[in-house]
């Protein structure tokens, strides 16, 4: 009998997908992917005959909509702890969004360099009722309503507030992966701390009264 495989095909495709999303097709080597798995580059060729074939297989499955949804905890989040809950949401949602967008960019760049049709496709159907952005938004809006009812959050319009918060999460991804604004990139925790400070304490100071 042959030796059992050290890693499964699913593990190989997951590692390849993450590596390609982080470095793009041209910036990722078989050695880069193999290092994530503790394998030799040659071992990867048992799962795909070439780097191009591995890229195609890794980016084809599983679809983003079928992957685990890490923000489901919001459905049962404690309305008495809005700052902690919003921090957990930000630290979970931003990497999730970044991974999906990075994969889409990697596929777009690969198609462009290969002179194939290079339309940038979102990693989910924007018209679907249960796509990841809608799920995050719905969970957050419902949480804000619960927290407002509990008296731990002063939000006049939970729906608009949820849209604003989600927009700030996406803004970090956009200005980090798509249009980098600062070099080196702004650390995630620093961004989240600032975002929560604005939410909890406000950024606008009351106008000073003029001396009579």
Secondary structure, 3 states (H helix, E strand, C coil): CCCCCCCCHHHHHHHHHHHHHHHCCCCCCHHHHHHHHCCCHHHHCCCCCCHHHHHHHHHHCCCHHHCCCCCHHHHHCCCCCHHHHHHHHHHHHHHHHHHHHHHHHHHHHHHHHCCCCCCCCCCCCCCCCCCHHHHHHHHHHHHHHHHHHHCCCCCCCHHHHHHHHHHHHHHHHHHHHHCCCCCCCCCHHHHHHHHHHHHHHCCCCCCCCCCC
